[in-house]
Amino acid sequence: MLIQDEEGAKAWLTDTLGVSRETMALLERLNAFVVAEAEHQNLVSASTLAHMWQRHIVDSAQLLRFADPKVDEHWIDLGSGAGFPGLVIALIAPCRVMLVESRGLRIAYLERAIAHLGLGDRVHVAGAALERVPTGAADYISARAFAPLPRLLEGAARFSTENTRWLLPKGRNARTELESVPAAWQSVFHVEQSLTDADAAILVGTGSVPSSNPPRSVPQRPMRKHRSRS
């Protein structure tokens, strides 16, 4: 089933994921916040602004088909940009979420979005390039349009454990990208079809990806709390 419009997107969220009315209202709020911010910076492609629910919100939420994050679990979203999938995951699931983003305007936007959505108690922005983010074990790692797979895995390997679930949305070349990495990395992943784009796929895996040059582990920074705004 391919989700092609807003009506179908909202129906999938409520019927398949069981998203509550209150959470749907927060997703509406995120949608409006992104559209308003798009007047000031290029968060998402302008051609997708009229199709936010299927192209960005459900495209993010569909990762939860392969994950069941709990309250005490930690989700890392690499190259969060406009907050997809990280903010959508944080609104639907109860886990802690770290949004990794290095661009100044995007960092400021994400911090405002966290406050606007009332997520400051369990979501924070790591405002730095990935290699400068302190090492800490992640239960889930996501990355949407972040980097080619070899560079993504090399950079994120130090956050993975034998139980880490990787959720990596990719385009039509997902299988080719997977074949381009070492066999030890390939064995961690399989390919799932996207629900929002017939040409897109999701690389799903469980396990620790070996890093050739693992950085020194340092304590994880405490979450920065934000005051919720209406």
ChimeraX commands (.cxc) that place a marker at each C-alpha (Angstrom):
marker #1 position 0.00,0.00,0.00 radius 0.5
marker #1 position 1.39,3.37,-1.05 radius 0.5
marker #1 position 0.23,6.39,0.96 radius 0.5
marker #1 position -0.39,9.15,-1.56 radius 0.5
marker #1 position -2.41,11.92,0.09 radius 0.5
marker #1 position -3.09,13.67,3.40 radius 0.5
marker #1 position -6.27,11.74,4.09 radius 0.5
marker #1 position -4.50,8.43,3.63 radius 0.5
marker #1 position -1.57,9.60,5.73 radius 0.5
marker #1 position -3.75,10.59,8.67 radius 0.5
marker #1 position -5.78,7.38,8.41 radius 0.5
marker #1 position -2.59,5.30,8.48 radius 0.5
marker #1 position -1.32,7.11,11.57 radius 0.5
marker #1 position -4.52,6.57,13.53 radius 0.5
marker #1 position -5.54,3.14,12.24 radius 0.5
marker #1 position -2.15,1.43,11.93 radius 0.5
marker #1 position 0.05,3.16,14.50 radius 0.5
marker #1 position -2.80,3.99,16.87 radius 0.5
marker #1 position -1.80,7.64,17.16 radius 0.5
marker #1 position -4.08,9.45,19.60 radius 0.5
marker #1 position -6.15,12.55,18.90 radius 0.5
marker #1 position -3.85,14.57,21.16 radius 0.5
marker #1 position -0.74,13.44,19.30 radius 0.5
marker #1 position -2.39,14.12,15.94 radius 0.5
marker #1 position -2.96,17.68,17.14 radius 0.5
marker #1 position 0.75,17.97,17.98 radius 0.5
marker #1 position 1.67,16.63,14.54 radius 0.5
marker #1 position -0.61,19.29,13.05 radius 0.5
marker #1 position 1.26,21.83,15.15 radius 0.5
marker #1 position 4.61,20.58,13.85 radius 0.5
marker #1 position 3.30,20.72,10.30 radius 0.5
marker #1 position 2.24,24.36,10.70 radius 0.5
marker #1 position 5.53,25.25,12.39 radius 0.5
marker #1 position 7.59,23.83,9.51 radius 0.5
marker #1 position 5.46,25.58,6.88 radius 0.5
marker #1 position 5.81,28.91,8.71 radius 0.5
marker #1 position 9.57,28.50,9.13 radius 0.5
marker #1 position 9.91,27.67,5.42 radius 0.5
marker #1 position 9.37,31.37,4.74 radius 0.5
marker #1 position 12.69,32.06,6.45 radius 0.5
marker #1 position 14.87,29.08,5.56 radius 0.5
marker #1 position 14.76,26.13,3.18 radius 0.5
marker #1 position 13.87,23.34,5.59 radius 0.5
marker #1 position 12.27,21.01,3.05 radius 0.5
marker #1 position 11.83,21.10,-0.69 radius 0.5
marker #1 position 9.25,23.75,-1.60 radius 0.5
marker #1 position 7.49,21.24,-3.85 radius 0.5
marker #1 position 6.68,19.07,-0.82 radius 0.5
marker #1 position 5.14,21.75,1.41 radius 0.5
marker #1 position 1.66,20.98,0.09 radius 0.5
marker #1 position 2.21,17.27,0.78 radius 0.5
marker #1 position 3.74,17.42,4.26 radius 0.5
marker #1 position 1.67,14.62,5.78 radius 0.5
marker #1 position 2.70,11.91,3.37 radius 0.5
marker #1 position 6.12,13.20,2.28 radius 0.5
marker #1 position 7.51,14.06,5.70 radius 0.5
marker #1 position 5.28,13.13,8.64 radius 0.5
marker #1 position 4.28,9.59,7.63 radius 0.5
marker #1 position 7.61,9.14,5.86 radius 0.5
marker #1 position 9.13,9.62,9.32 radius 0.5
marker #1 position 6.51,7.78,11.36 radius 0.5
marker #1 position 6.74,4.66,9.19 radius 0.5
marker #1 position 10.06,3.86,10.87 radius 0.5
marker #1 position 7.98,2.81,13.88 radius 0.5
marker #1 position 6.87,-0.24,11.89 radius 0.5
marker #1 position 10.30,-1.60,12.80 radius 0.5
marker #1 position 10.74,-0.13,16.27 radius 0.5
marker #1 position 8.97,-0.08,19.60 radius 0.5
marker #1 position 10.90,2.48,21.67 radius 0.5
marker #1 position 10.30,2.53,25.41 radius 0.5
marker #1 position 10.41,5.40,27.92 radius 0.5
marker #1 position 13.96,4.66,29.07 radius 0.5
marker #1 position 15.40,4.08,25.59 radius 0.5
marker #1 position 17.54,6.49,23.59 radius 0.5
marker #1 position 16.99,7.39,19.92 radius 0.5
marker #1 position 19.65,9.31,17.96 radius 0.5
marker #1 position 18.60,11.07,14.75 radius 0.5
marker #1 position 21.52,12.13,12.55 radius 0.5
marker #1 position 21.37,15.26,10.41 radius 0.5
marker #1 position 17.93,16.15,11.78 radius 0.5
marker #1 position 17.46,19.27,9.64 radius 0.5
marker #1 position 13.74,20.07,9.70 radius 0.5
marker #1 position 13.18,17.45,12.40 radius 0.5
marker #1 position 12.31,14.51,10.19 radius 0.5
marker #1 position 12.21,11.86,11.39 radius 0.5
marker #1 position 13.40,12.88,14.88 radius 0.5
marker #1 position 10.62,15.24,15.97 radius 0.5
marker #1 position 7.89,12.98,14.59 radius 0.5
marker #1 position 9.35,10.02,16.48 radius 0.5
marker #1 position 9.50,12.11,19.66 radius 0.5
marker #1 position 5.84,13.10,19.34 radius 0.5
marker #1 position 4.60,9.55,18.81 radius 0.5
marker #1 position 6.99,7.47,20.94 radius 0.5
marker #1 position 7.94,7.99,24.61 radius 0.5
marker #1 position 11.70,7.55,24.25 radius 0.5
marker #1 position 14.45,10.13,24.71 radius 0.5
marker #1 position 15.61,11.65,21.42 radius 0.5
marker #1 position 18.85,13.38,20.49 radius 0.5
marker #1 position 18.77,15.45,17.29 radius 0.5
marker #1 position 22.24,15.77,15.76 radius 0.5
marker #1 position 22.55,18.89,13.60 radius 0.5
marker #1 position 25.57,21.07,12.80 radius 0.5
marker #1 position 24.05,24.00,10.88 radius 0.5
marker #1 position 23.40,27.09,12.98 radius 0.5
marker #1 position 20.02,28.08,11.54 radius 0.5
marker #1 position 18.74,24.51,11.79 radius 0.5
marker #1 position 19.95,24.20,15.38 radius 0.5
marker #1 position 18.07,27.37,16.36 radius 0.5
marker #1 position 14.96,26.15,14.52 radius 0.5
marker #1 position 15.06,22.73,16.20 radius 0.5
marker #1 position 15.42,24.27,19.65 radius 0.5
marker #1 position 12.40,26.50,19.00 radius 0.5
marker #1 position 10.43,23.52,17.69 radius 0.5
marker #1 position 11.23,21.47,20.80 radius 0.5
marker #1 position 9.93,24.27,23.01 radius 0.5
marker #1 position 6.89,24.88,20.78 radius 0.5
marker #1 position 5.92,21.21,20.96 radius 0.5
marker #1 position 6.58,20.83,24.69 radius 0.5
marker #1 position 9.27,18.18,24.23 radius 0.5
marker #1 position 12.03,19.76,26.29 radius 0.5
marker #1 position 11.97,17.12,29.03 radius 0.5
marker #1 position 13.23,14.31,26.76 radius 0.5
marker #1 position 14.44,15.79,23.46 radius 0.5
marker #1 position 17.59,17.82,22.94 radius 0.5
marker #1 position 19.77,19.07,20.12 radius 0.5
marker #1 position 23.41,18.07,19.82 radius 0.5
marker #1 position 24.51,21.16,17.93 radius 0.5
marker #1 position 27.73,19.90,16.40 radius 0.5
marker #1 position 29.16,17.82,13.59 radius 0.5
marker #1 position 28.70,14.11,14.29 radius 0.5
marker #1 position 32.39,13.52,15.02 radius 0.5
marker #1 position 32.20,16.07,17.85 radius 0.5
marker #1 position 29.16,14.54,19.55 radius 0.5
marker #1 position 30.09,12.65,22.75 radius 0.5
marker #1 position 29.86,8.89,22.43 radius 0.5
marker #1 position 26.90,7.18,24.06 radius 0.5
marker #1 position 25.05,3.94,23.36 radius 0.5
marker #1 position 21.88,4.31,21.28 radius 0.5
marker #1 position 18.94,1.94,21.22 radius 0.5
marker #1 position 17.88,3.39,17.84 radius 0.5
marker #1 position 19.77,5.30,15.16 radius 0.5
marker #1 position 17.99,7.03,12.27 radius 0.5
marker #1 position 19.29,9.19,9.46 radius 0.5
marker #1 position 17.31,10.62,6.56 radius 0.5
marker #1 position 19.28,12.19,3.68 radius 0.5
marker #1 position 22.31,12.54,5.97 radius 0.5
marker #1 position 25.25,11.01,4.12 radius 0.5
marker #1 position 26.18,8.15,1.78 radius 0.5
marker #1 position 25.91,4.85,3.63 radius 0.5
marker #1 position 29.66,4.13,4.05 radius 0.5
marker #1 position 30.30,7.54,5.63 radius 0.5
marker #1 position 27.11,7.36,7.71 radius 0.5
marker #1 position 28.00,3.97,9.20 radius 0.5
marker #1 position 31.63,4.91,9.82 radius 0.5
marker #1 position 30.57,8.06,11.66 radius 0.5
marker #1 position 27.76,6.49,13.69 radius 0.5
marker #1 position 29.36,3.11,14.48 radius 0.5
marker #1 position 30.57,4.24,17.91 radius 0.5
marker #1 position 26.96,4.77,19.06 radius 0.5
marker #1 position 25.90,1.22,18.21 radius 0.5
marker #1 position 25.71,-1.89,20.37 radius 0.5
marker #1 position 24.67,-5.46,19.61 radius 0.5
marker #1 position 21.06,-4.41,20.28 radius 0.5
marker #1 position 20.96,-1.12,18.37 radius 0.5
marker #1 position 18.24,-0.87,15.74 radius 0.5
marker #1 position 19.26,1.09,12.63 radius 0.5
marker #1 position 16.50,2.79,10.59 radius 0.5
marker #1 position 17.88,4.49,7.51 radius 0.5
marker #1 position 15.48,5.82,4.83 radius 0.5
marker #1 position 17.09,5.71,1.40 radius 0.5
marker #1 position 16.13,6.34,-2.20 radius 0.5
marker #1 position 16.02,4.05,-5.20 radius 0.5
marker #1 position 19.70,3.12,-4.80 radius 0.5
marker #1 position 19.29,1.59,-1.34 radius 0.5
marker #1 position 20.42,-1.88,-2.39 radius 0.5
marker #1 position 23.36,-0.50,-4.35 radius 0.5
marker #1 position 24.44,1.56,-1.34 radius 0.5
marker #1 position 24.21,-1.49,0.90 radius 0.5
marker #1 position 26.33,-3.50,-1.51 radius 0.5
marker #1 position 28.99,-0.78,-1.40 radius 0.5
marker #1 position 29.87,-1.32,2.26 radius 0.5
marker #1 position 31.98,-4.13,3.76 radius 0.5
marker #1 position 30.34,-7.53,4.10 radius 0.5
marker #1 position 30.47,-7.30,7.90 radius 0.5
marker #1 position 28.27,-4.20,7.68 radius 0.5
marker #1 position 25.95,-5.66,5.04 radius 0.5
marker #1 position 25.10,-8.59,7.29 radius 0.5
marker #1 position 23.50,-6.22,9.81 radius 0.5
marker #1 position 20.88,-4.86,7.36 radius 0.5
marker #1 position 17.97,-5.79,5.15 radius 0.5
marker #1 position 15.84,-3.64,2.82 radius 0.5
marker #1 position 12.20,-2.70,3.43 radius 0.5
marker #1 position 9.89,-0.89,0.99 radius 0.5
marker #1 position 8.84,2.66,1.86 radius 0.5
marker #1 position 5.12,3.32,2.26 radius 0.5
marker #1 position 5.37,6.84,0.84 radius 0.5
marker #1 position 7.45,6.44,-2.31 radius 0.5
marker #1 position 7.50,3.48,-4.67 radius 0.5
marker #1 position 11.14,4.22,-5.50 radius 0.5
marker #1 position 12.32,4.55,-1.90 radius 0.5
marker #1 position 13.36,2.01,0.70 radius 0.5
marker #1 position 14.45,1.76,4.32 radius 0.5
marker #1 position 17.60,-0.01,5.44 radius 0.5
marker #1 position 16.71,-1.79,8.67 radius 0.5
marker #1 position 19.27,-3.51,10.83 radius 0.5
marker #1 position 20.07,-4.68,14.32 radius 0.5
marker #1 position 23.54,-4.85,15.77 radius 0.5
marker #1 position 26.86,-3.16,16.25 radius 0.5
marker #1 position 28.59,-1.83,13.16 radius 0.5
marker #1 position 32.38,-2.11,13.56 radius 0.5
marker #1 position 34.31,1.14,13.19 radius 0.5
marker #1 position 37.82,1.16,11.77 radius 0.5
marker #1 position 38.78,4.15,13.93 radius 0.5
marker #1 position 36.49,4.31,16.97 radius 0.5
marker #1 position 36.77,7.68,18.75 radius 0.5
marker #1 position 37.55,7.83,22.46 radius 0.5
marker #1 position 34.39,7.42,24.52 radius 0.5
marker #1 position 33.42,10.42,26.60 radius 0.5
marker #1 position 30.48,10.94,28.96 radius 0.5
marker #1 position 27.20,11.87,27.29 radius 0.5
marker #1 position 26.04,15.43,27.85 radius 0.5
marker #1 position 22.93,15.92,29.95 radius 0.5
marker #1 position 19.81,16.97,28.06 radius 0.5
marker #1 position 19.17,20.68,27.86 radius 0.5
marker #1 position 15.67,21.49,29.08 radius 0.5
marker #1 position 13.37,23.86,27.22 radius 0.5
marker #1 position 10.41,25.78,28.50 radius 0.5
marker #1 position 7.24,24.77,26.66 radius 0.5
marker #1 position 5.44,27.53,24.80 radius 0.5
marker #1 position 1.86,27.56,23.60 radius 0.5
marker link #1:1,2 radius 0.2
marker link #1:2,3 radius 0.2
marker link #1:3,4 radius 0.2
marker link #1:4,5 radius 0.2
marker link #1:5,6 radius 0.2
marker link #1:6,7 radius 0.2
marker link #1:7,8 radius 0.2
marker link #1:8,9 radius 0.2
marker link #1:9,10 radius 0.2
marker link #1:10,11 radius 0.2
marker link #1:11,12 radius 0.2
marker link #1:12,13 radius 0.2
marker link #1:13,14 radius 0.2
marker link #1:14,15 radius 0.2
marker link #1:15,16 radius 0.2
marker link #1:16,17 radius 0.2
marker link #1:17,18 radius 0.2
marker link #1:18,19 radius 0.2
marker link #1:19,20 radius 0.2
marker link #1:20,21 radius 0.2
marker link #1:21,22 radius 0.2
marker link #1:22,23 radius 0.2
marker link #1:23,24 radius 0.2
marker link #1:24,25 radius 0.2
marker link #1:25,26 radius 0.2
marker link #1:26,27 radius 0.2
marker link #1:27,28 radius 0.2
marker link #1:28,29 radius 0.2
marker link #1:29,30 radius 0.2
marker link #1:30,31 radius 0.2
marker link #1:31,32 radius 0.2
marker link #1:32,33 radius 0.2
marker link #1:33,34 radius 0.2
marker link #1:34,35 radius 0.2
marker link #1:35,36 radius 0.2
marker link #1:36,37 radius 0.2
marker link #1:37,38 radius 0.2
marker link #1:38,39 radius 0.2
marker link #1:39,40 radius 0.2
marker link #1:40,41 radius 0.2
marker link #1:41,42 radius 0.2
marker link #1:42,43 radius 0.2
marker link #1:43,44 radius 0.2
marker link #1:44,45 radius 0.2
marker link #1:45,46 radius 0.2
marker link #1:46,47 radius 0.2
marker link #1:47,48 radius 0.2
marker link #1:48,49 radius 0.2
marker link #1:49,50 radius 0.2
marker link #1:50,51 radius 0.2
marker link #1:51,52 radius 0.2
marker link #1:52,53 radius 0.2
marker link #1:53,54 radius 0.2
marker link #1:54,55 radius 0.2
marker link #1:55,56 radius 0.2
marker link #1:56,57 radius 0.2
marker link #1:57,58 radius 0.2
marker link #1:58,59 radius 0.2
marker link #1:59,60 radius 0.2
marker link #1:60,61 radius 0.2
marker link #1:61,62 radius 0.2
marker link #1:62,63 radius 0.2
marker link #1:63,64 radius 0.2
marker link #1:64,65 radius 0.2
marker link #1:65,66 radius 0.2
marker link #1:66,67 radius 0.2
marker link #1:67,68 radius 0.2
marker link #1:68,69 radius 0.2
marker link #1:69,70 radius 0.2
marker link #1:70,71 radius 0.2
marker link #1:71,72 radius 0.2
marker link #1:72,73 radius 0.2
marker link #1:73,74 radius 0.2
marker link #1:74,75 radius 0.2
marker link #1:75,76 radius 0.2
marker link #1:76,77 radius 0.2
marker link #1:77,78 radius 0.2
marker link #1:78,79 radius 0.2
marker link #1:79,80 radius 0.2
marker link #1:80,81 radius 0.2
marker link #1:81,82 radius 0.2
marker link #1:82,83 radius 0.2
marker link #1:83,84 radius 0.2
marker link #1:84,85 radius 0.2
marker link #1:85,86 radius 0.2
marker link #1:86,87 radius 0.2
marker link #1:87,88 radius 0.2
marker link #1:88,89 radius 0.2
marker link #1:89,90 radius 0.2
marker link #1:90,91 radius 0.2
marker link #1:91,92 radius 0.2
marker link #1:92,93 radius 0.2
marker link #1:93,94 radius 0.2
marker link #1:94,95 radius 0.2
marker link #1:95,96 radius 0.2
marker link #1:96,97 radius 0.2
marker link #1:97,98 radius 0.2
marker link #1:98,99 radius 0.2
marker link #1:99,100 radius 0.2
marker link #1:100,101 radius 0.2
marker link #1:101,102 radius 0.2
marker link #1:102,103 radius 0.2
marker link #1:103,104 radius 0.2
marker link #1:104,105 radius 0.2
marker link #1:105,106 radius 0.2
marker link #1:106,107 radius 0.2
marker link #1:107,108 radius 0.2
marker link #1:108,109 radius 0.2
marker link #1:109,110 radius 0.2
marker link #1:110,111 radius 0.2
marker link #1:111,112 radius 0.2
marker link #1:112,113 radius 0.2
marker link #1:113,114 radius 0.2
marker link #1:114,115 radius 0.2
marker link #1:115,116 radius 0.2
marker link #1:116,117 radius 0.2
marker link #1:117,118 radius 0.2
marker link #1:118,119 radius 0.2
marker link #1:119,120 radius 0.2
marker link #1:120,121 radius 0.2
marker link #1:121,122 radius 0.2
marker link #1:122,123 radius 0.2
marker link #1:123,124 radius 0.2
marker link #1:124,125 radius 0.2
marker link #1:125,126 radius 0.2
marker link #1:126,127 radius 0.2
marker link #1:127,128 radius 0.2
marker link #1:128,129 radius 0.2
marker link #1:129,130 radius 0.2
marker link #1:130,131 radius 0.2
marker link #1:131,132 radius 0.2
marker link #1:132,133 radius 0.2
marker link #1:133,134 radius 0.2
marker link #1:134,135 radius 0.2
marker link #1:135,136 radius 0.2
marker link #1:136,137 radius 0.2
marker link #1:137,138 radius 0.2
marker link #1:138,139 radius 0.2
marker link #1:139,140 radius 0.2
marker link #1:140,141 radius 0.2
marker link #1:141,142 radius 0.2
marker link #1:142,143 radius 0.2
marker link #1:143,144 radius 0.2
marker link #1:144,145 radius 0.2
marker link #1:145,146 radius 0.2
marker link #1:146,147 radius 0.2
marker link #1:147,148 radius 0.2
marker link #1:148,149 radius 0.2
marker link #1:149,150 radius 0.2
marker link #1:150,151 radius 0.2
marker link #1:151,152 radius 0.2
marker link #1:152,153 radius 0.2
marker link #1:153,154 radius 0.2
marker link #1:154,155 radius 0.2
marker link #1:155,156 radius 0.2
marker link #1:156,157 radius 0.2
marker link #1:157,158 radius 0.2
marker link #1:158,159 radius 0.2
marker link #1:159,160 radius 0.2
marker link #1:160,161 radius 0.2
marker link #1:161,162 radius 0.2
marker link #1:162,163 radius 0.2
marker link #1:163,164 radius 0.2
marker link #1:164,165 radius 0.2
marker link #1:165,166 radius 0.2
marker link #1:166,167 radius 0.2
marker link #1:167,168 radius 0.2
marker link #1:168,169 radius 0.2
marker link #1:169,170 radius 0.2
marker link #1:170,171 radius 0.2
marker link #1:171,172 radius 0.2
marker link #1:172,173 radius 0.2
marker link #1:173,174 radius 0.2
marker link #1:174,175 radius 0.2
marker link #1:175,176 radius 0.2
marker link #1:176,177 radius 0.2
marker link #1:177,178 radius 0.2
marker link #1:178,179 radius 0.2
marker link #1:179,180 radius 0.2
marker link #1:180,181 radius 0.2
marker link #1:181,182 radius 0.2
marker link #1:182,183 radius 0.2
marker link #1:183,184 radius 0.2
marker link #1:184,185 radius 0.2
marker link #1:185,186 radius 0.2
marker link #1:186,187 radius 0.2
marker link #1:187,188 radius 0.2
marker link #1:188,189 radius 0.2
marker link #1:189,190 radius 0.2
marker link #1:190,191 radius 0.2
marker link #1:191,192 radius 0.2
marker link #1:192,193 radius 0.2
marker link #1:193,194 radius 0.2
marker link #1:194,195 radius 0.2
marker link #1:195,196 radius 0.2
marker link #1:196,197 radius 0.2
marker link #1:197,198 radius 0.2
marker link #1:198,199 radius 0.2
marker link #1:199,200 radius 0.2
marker link #1:200,201 radius 0.2
marker link #1:201,202 radius 0.2
marker link #1:202,203 radius 0.2
marker link #1:203,204 radius 0.2
marker link #1:204,205 radius 0.2
marker link #1:205,206 radius 0.2
marker link #1:206,207 radius 0.2
marker link #1:207,208 radius 0.2
marker link #1:208,209 radius 0.2
marker link #1:209,210 radius 0.2
marker link #1:210,211 radius 0.2
marker link #1:211,212 radius 0.2
marker link #1:212,213 radius 0.2
marker link #1:213,214 radius 0.2
marker link #1:214,215 radius 0.2
marker link #1:215,216 radius 0.2
marker link #1:216,217 radius 0.2
marker link #1:217,218 radius 0.2
marker link #1:218,219 radius 0.2
marker link #1:219,220 radius 0.2
marker link #1:220,221 radius 0.2
marker link #1:221,222 radius 0.2
marker link #1:222,223 radius 0.2
marker link #1:223,224 radius 0.2
marker link #1:224,225 radius 0.2
marker link #1:225,226 radius 0.2
marker link #1:226,227 radius 0.2
marker link #1:227,228 radius 0.2
marker link #1:228,229 radius 0.2
marker link #1:229,230 radius 0.2
view
